[in-house]
Amino acid sequence: MLDIRDIRKNTDEYKKRLGTRGIKPEQIDALLEKDKERRDLLVEAENLKKQRNDVSSAIAKAKRNKEDTTAQIEKMREVGTKIKALDEDLERIQEEEKDMASRLPNLPNPTIPVGKDEDANVELRKVGTIREFDFTPKNHWEIGSDLGILDFERAAKVSGARFVYYIGAGAKLERAVYNFMLDQHATEGYTEVIPPYIVNAASMYGTGQFPKFKEDVYQVNGEDMTLIPTAEVPLTNYYRDEVIPTEKLPVYFTALSPSFRSEAGSAGRDTRGLIRMHQFNKVEMVKYVKPETSYDELEKMTNNAGNIMEKLGLPYHVITLSTGDMGFSAAMTHDLEVWMPAQNKYREISSCSNCEAFQARRAHIQYRDENGKLQFVHTLNGSGLAVGRTVAAILENYQNEDGSVTIPEALRPYMNGMEKITK
């Protein structure tokens, strides 16, 4: 949520910068008109309430003097009726303003590239050496199916498209990957959490998924419950409606969780393999920090995600997303994309974002500054990493001509010393 007072003061700046995210100037004007309507009504209601209080005191004094107060009492009944109507109008307009404001994305950091889509993203750096194969590399779903460690066909029978069974060494590899990630993040200062996997609408609103993106999630019919699309939601809402003691900041959380996504609008995209699933595991990183440190913390988080890939020996690059490609709640996002040999391209495996005060304002998460004044924290989130995509990258980058897959050295202790997956 953006600060309406700041929008009033810097209207042109908001129009300009939100315009790079597809927001039309008329949307800002409409919000400000609704805000003025609310403030005018509030002044009118407060004036009437003051008048009612003043006249009530006068009536009490007149009664003590045994004077006739019939006309004054009747006038106050009329004022009371008007106040009630104004309060009802005010409540309705406040909800309308809140709904309008809640659909505006975060203000992009002025340093990020401006563009309408991924074509405007900017590469920051490449890390690792891309392997040269002396045979034609296979896609990870072919490798997994040939080894009998991934079963998409039976998953489609049991659940539908975009689901998978991990079997035997495949299940062990998935488990090794996320346990390795959690252990690494623990050494970087993150506190491991096992969060709820179902949350209420207030939590989805707090992180910015609701009300705009309800079609992207799975909801429990007839109940205020949603399967989480990412552990970002329960982790970021942990301190919802609280004031975090200043001495606790910064707070780092990490969690493994399943993620459930309807993938609305992705028909025909990545229909095979582990890249775009309805259910997948992800290790998430979330930070609550003071505003003055949040961009340093974003760089640290990006490096935390990159450190995982470097230890796994996976080549990747880091890009800064453009205004048109960035997520709704983010002010700046660094994506890490891993090299996929069979596709001969980089694919997203982690997205690390600084949301500044956007989520904290929606979720009412504050701390006290050095003057004792309440301020909103800045929240950050990042994948550390998407586990299924990491497994896919390992299968493709570590495949051998005979169909086997070499286990990265960092994972071997998590796989009872296994060095290779074979048929």
C-alpha atoms as one frame of an Amber mdcrd trajectory, in Angstrom:
protein
   0.000   0.000   0.000   1.264   3.435  -0.904   1.136   6.421   1.456  -1.846
   8.537   0.395  -0.350  11.611   2.085   2.782  11.262  -0.019   0.675  10.801
  -3.169  -1.091  14.094  -2.361   2.243  15.911  -1.914   4.030  14.383  -4.907
   1.235  13.639  -7.338   3.202  14.261 -10.528   6.061  12.021  -9.363   3.644
   9.187  -8.577   1.934   9.566 -11.946   5.294   9.442 -13.704   6.780   6.471
 -11.871   3.591   4.409 -11.597   3.029   5.141 -15.276   6.048   2.933 -15.972
   4.085   0.105 -14.326   1.000   0.562 -16.476  -0.978   2.835 -14.138  -2.830
   5.617 -15.929  -2.836   9.184 -14.512  -6.637   9.024 -14.281  -6.337   6.226
 -11.700  -4.273   8.485  -9.454  -6.727  11.366  -9.997  -9.679   9.119  -9.131
  -7.978   7.980  -5.928  -7.231  11.567  -4.892 -10.829  12.616  -5.621 -12.075
   9.768  -3.431  -9.581  10.775  -0.745 -10.818  14.402  -0.842 -14.423  13.203
  -0.618 -13.513  11.164   2.473 -11.666  14.042   4.145 -14.489  16.524   3.402
 -17.044  14.148   4.875 -14.862  13.595   7.906 -14.651  17.355   8.565 -18.419
  17.723   8.147 -19.109  14.831  10.518 -16.652  16.137  13.122 -18.189  19.627
  12.964 -21.658  18.197  13.495 -20.433  16.068  16.407 -18.858  19.157  17.989
 -22.129  21.035  17.491 -24.031  18.145  19.103 -21.688  18.155  22.097 -21.973
  21.923  22.532 -25.782  21.890  22.330 -25.980  18.883  24.675 -24.091  20.905
  27.280 -26.442  23.818  26.700 -29.495  21.561  27.083 -28.137  20.168  30.351
 -27.615  23.719  31.655 -31.109  24.784  30.526 -32.671  21.792  32.272 -30.891
  22.700  35.503 -32.450  26.172  35.154 -35.838  24.538  34.458 -36.040  26.110
  30.987 -37.925  24.584  28.043 -35.530  22.514  25.878 -38.036  20.887  23.509
 -36.873  22.745  20.393 -33.181  22.107  21.129 -33.782  18.411  21.722 -35.668
  18.099  18.442 -32.852  19.878  16.633 -30.341  17.448  18.143 -32.393  14.497
  16.939 -32.107  15.877  13.417 -28.351  16.410  13.847 -27.980  12.851  15.208
 -29.793  11.453  12.159 -27.517  13.449   9.864 -24.396  12.275  11.740 -25.486
   8.653  11.412 -25.979   9.059   7.645 -22.594  10.791   7.323 -20.856   8.003
   9.279 -22.402   5.391   6.991 -21.302   7.351   3.900 -17.847   7.783   5.391
 -17.476   4.053   6.058 -18.510   3.242   2.487 -16.163   5.827   0.960 -13.268
   4.686   3.150 -13.733   1.129   1.849 -13.906   2.389  -1.740 -10.710   4.421
  -1.268  -8.945   1.468   0.371  -9.937  -0.809  -2.507  -8.681   1.686  -5.088
  -5.400   2.198  -3.247  -4.877  -1.543  -2.684  -4.876  -2.151  -6.454  -1.977
   0.209  -7.118   1.436  -1.519  -7.312   4.466  -0.386  -5.370   6.382   2.678
  -6.497   9.415   1.463  -8.453  12.851   2.477  -7.291  13.962   5.312  -9.623
  17.209   3.501 -10.522  15.665   0.387 -12.090  15.281  -0.004 -15.866  12.068
   1.308 -17.369  10.267  -0.981 -19.798   7.032  -2.796 -20.418   8.332  -6.370
 -20.145  11.327  -8.691 -19.691  13.037  -7.298 -22.788  14.016  -4.241 -20.743
  15.646  -6.246 -17.919  19.344  -5.514 -17.338  21.994  -8.145 -16.672  24.187
  -7.358 -13.661  26.643 -10.261 -13.766  27.297 -13.804 -14.928  28.627 -16.405
 -12.492  30.106 -19.840 -13.238  31.234 -21.595 -16.377  28.722 -23.038 -18.818
  29.577 -26.664 -19.516  30.366 -27.733 -23.057  28.829 -31.127 -23.838  30.326
 -33.629 -26.283  26.818 -35.059 -26.739  23.379 -33.508 -27.165  22.050 -32.733
 -23.660  18.558 -33.953 -22.810  15.752 -32.067 -21.100  15.396 -32.783 -17.381
  12.008 -34.461 -17.833  13.518 -36.931 -20.279  16.407 -37.633 -17.926  14.110
 -38.044 -14.928  11.674 -40.292 -16.768  14.474 -42.474 -18.219  15.999 -42.896
 -14.740  12.605 -43.637 -13.220  12.915 -40.806 -10.687  10.240 -38.455 -12.096
   6.759 -39.691 -13.026   4.613 -37.079 -14.735   2.159 -39.513 -16.350   0.897
 -41.066 -13.119   0.766 -37.643 -11.468  -1.461 -36.467 -14.339  -3.691 -39.497
 -13.762  -3.951 -38.856 -10.019  -4.067 -35.047 -10.003  -3.840 -33.519 -13.478
  -1.339 -31.640 -15.601   1.567 -29.778 -13.937   2.030 -32.299 -11.111   4.780
 -34.871 -10.574   5.806 -37.848  -8.471   9.412 -37.871  -7.279  10.492 -41.513
  -6.966  13.425 -43.132  -5.136  16.639 -41.209  -5.799  14.519 -38.363  -7.226
  12.728 -37.937  -3.903  16.051 -38.190  -2.080  17.578 -35.550  -4.373  14.690
 -33.141  -3.793  15.007 -33.634  -0.033  18.786 -33.224  -0.186  18.443 -29.956
  -2.081  16.088 -28.277   0.375  17.890 -29.549   3.478  21.155 -28.234   2.038
  19.525 -24.839   1.379  18.062 -24.568   4.889  21.405 -25.459   6.474  23.202
 -22.867   4.349  20.747 -20.112   5.242  21.059 -20.979   8.937  24.790 -20.181
   8.685  23.860 -16.804   7.151  21.779 -15.764  10.163  18.305 -16.869   9.098
  15.990 -18.458  11.673  14.324 -21.570  10.282  10.522 -21.608  10.505   7.878
 -24.203   9.662   4.902 -21.958   8.849   1.208 -22.684   8.218   0.518 -23.695
   4.623  -3.012 -22.258   4.675  -3.615 -18.578   5.471  -6.545 -16.184   5.775
  -7.487 -13.321   3.461  -5.926 -10.697   5.746  -2.558 -12.396   5.267  -2.965
 -12.523   1.494  -3.899  -8.837   1.560  -0.874  -7.986   3.713   1.652  -9.275
   1.181  -0.243  -7.912  -1.830  -1.781 -11.034  -3.405  -5.320  -9.883  -2.547
  -7.479  -8.369  -3.863  -5.862  -8.167  -7.307  -4.546 -11.704  -7.815  -7.222
 -14.001  -6.406  -7.379 -15.968  -9.652  -3.751 -17.061  -9.186  -4.323 -19.035
  -5.978  -6.277 -21.989  -4.621  -8.948 -21.093  -2.079 -10.956 -23.387   0.200
 -14.589 -23.161  -0.875 -16.836 -21.457   1.660 -13.986 -20.598   4.039 -11.583
 -17.719   4.571  -8.623 -19.963   3.757  -6.081 -19.972   0.926  -3.292 -22.439
   0.121  -0.079 -20.418   0.170   1.487 -19.482  -3.188   4.810 -18.996  -1.350
   6.088 -19.042   2.242   6.571 -15.284   1.830   2.921 -14.928   2.884   3.001
 -16.591   6.340   6.558 -15.390   7.045   5.840 -11.729   6.214   2.560 -11.801
   8.159   4.245 -13.202  11.275   4.460  -9.679  12.730   1.228  -8.378  11.198
  -0.453  -5.712  13.396   2.593  -5.604  15.679   5.362  -3.225  16.654   8.665
  -5.094  16.412  11.059  -4.179  19.251  13.827  -2.129  17.639  16.554  -4.236
  19.232  15.245  -7.300  17.331  15.845  -5.747  13.911  16.877  -6.988  11.461
  14.824 -10.198  11.542  15.754 -12.966   9.071  13.439 -15.936   8.478  13.791
 -18.934   6.179  11.316 -21.736   5.521  10.707 -24.710   3.308   7.116 -24.965
   2.182   4.995 -26.298  -0.627   3.734 -23.563  -2.939   0.375 -23.827  -4.703
  -0.343 -21.804  -7.832  -3.138 -22.045 -10.362  -0.848 -20.684 -13.109  -3.779
 -18.736 -14.520  -2.846 -17.281 -17.885   0.082 -19.635 -18.485  -1.646 -21.955
 -20.959   0.879 -23.358 -23.407   3.918 -22.194 -21.403   6.320 -24.765 -19.915
   3.775 -27.546 -20.176   6.444 -30.188 -19.616   8.884 -30.644 -16.772   9.393
 -29.013 -13.394   9.539 -25.349 -14.381   5.885 -24.341 -13.991   3.966 -26.561
 -11.567   0.714 -26.232  -9.627   2.518 -27.579  -6.549   6.240 -27.253  -5.839
   8.618 -26.890  -2.917  10.476 -23.664  -2.301  12.892 -22.436   0.328  11.999
 -18.831   1.096  13.976 -16.021   2.706  12.178 -13.072   4.353  13.652 -10.054
   6.102  12.251  -7.264   8.286  14.730  -4.373   8.369  15.060  -0.659   9.041
  14.500   1.480   5.911  18.028   2.848   5.772  19.529  -0.642   5.408  17.018
  -2.293   3.089  18.963  -1.993  -0.178  22.128  -3.347   1.410  19.973  -6.196
   2.701  18.648  -6.817  -0.817  22.197  -7.292  -2.089  22.955  -9.665   0.782
  19.817 -11.688   0.064  20.666 -11.893  -3.641  24.125 -13.137  -2.697  22.585
 -15.685  -0.296  20.593 -17.167  -3.190  23.619 -17.037  -5.492  25.779 -18.743
  -2.877  23.521 -21.811  -3.076  24.033 -22.105  -6.820  27.762 -21.554  -6.576
  28.091 -24.328  -3.996  26.041 -26.582  -6.306  28.229 -25.658  -9.279  25.336
 -24.266 -11.317  26.104 -21.398 -13.742  23.715 -18.457 -13.459  23.329 -14.770
 -14.056  21.708 -11.956 -12.088  19.359  -9.459 -13.694  17.491  -6.405 -12.449
  13.870  -6.502 -13.530  12.315  -3.607 -15.409   9.314  -1.668 -14.140   7.000
  -3.670 -16.396   8.337  -7.102 -15.427   8.497  -6.624 -11.669   6.064  -8.134
  -9.138   3.186  -6.078  -7.734   4.644  -5.488  -4.240   8.284  -4.925  -5.220
  10.184  -1.653  -5.472  13.246  -3.434  -6.879  13.819  -7.056  -7.879  16.937
  -9.017  -8.739  16.215 -12.295 -10.505  18.725 -15.128 -10.551  18.447 -17.307
 -13.626  20.145 -20.689 -13.868  21.607 -22.073 -17.097  19.514 -24.887 -18.613
  21.648 -26.702 -21.231  18.803 -28.448 -23.082  17.007 -25.141 -23.596  20.291
 -23.298 -24.227  19.100 -20.414 -22.087  18.876 -19.053 -18.546  15.661 -19.688
 -16.591  14.462 -17.990 -13.404  15.262 -19.889 -10.220  15.089 -17.090  -7.638
  13.507 -13.676  -7.335  14.788 -11.354  -4.558  12.748  -8.225  -3.899  12.807
  -5.169  -1.671   9.196  -4.192  -1.014  10.230  -1.181   1.087   7.249  -0.179
   3.309   4.580  -1.374   0.845   3.726  -4.661   2.588   4.367  -3.286   6.074
   1.833  -0.513   5.496  -0.780  -3.048   4.328  -0.022  -5.402   7.229   0.626
  -2.688   9.861   4.145  -3.830  10.796   6.063  -1.094  12.608   9.019  -0.321
  14.852  10.082   2.737  16.866  12.906   4.882  15.509  15.597   6.528  17.643
  13.107   9.288  18.557  10.494   6.782  19.696   8.284   7.520  16.678   6.463
   4.646  14.988   7.750   3.848  11.501   6.990   1.095   9.020   9.696  -1.537
   8.572  10.915  -2.515   5.126  10.252  -6.114   4.102  12.249  -8.232   1.656
  11.660 -11.674   0.247  13.522 -14.072  -2.000  13.630 -17.676  -3.135  16.569
 -19.537  -1.787  15.767 -21.433  -4.094  12.800 -22.887  -5.968  13.580 -26.537
  -5.233  12.053 -28.217  -8.278  13.816 -25.842 -10.649  17.071 -26.541  -8.815
  16.541 -30.289  -9.291  15.816 -29.652 -12.982  19.026 -27.631 -13.303  21.066
 -30.351 -11.590  19.665 -33.061 -13.857  20.496 -31.069 -16.984  23.887 -29.668
 -15.954  25.186 -32.875 -14.363  23.860 -35.382 -16.913  26.185 -37.936 -18.483
  26.088 -39.473 -21.942  25.045 -42.868 -20.532  21.899 -41.301 -19.011  23.205
 -41.157 -15.458  23.413 -37.963 -13.384  26.371 -37.049 -11.189  25.428 -35.707
  -7.752  26.999 -32.315  -6.922  29.593 -32.758  -4.188  27.780 -30.403  -1.801
  24.725 -32.701  -1.818  26.467 -36.043  -1.334  26.451 -35.872   2.487  22.663
 -35.381   2.254  22.316 -38.457   0.015  24.231 -40.963   2.163  27.331 -40.544
   0.023  25.602 -41.300  -3.316  27.747 -39.963  -6.147  25.628 -40.802  -9.167
  22.018 -41.591 -10.054  21.814 -44.491 -12.511  19.067 -46.631 -13.953
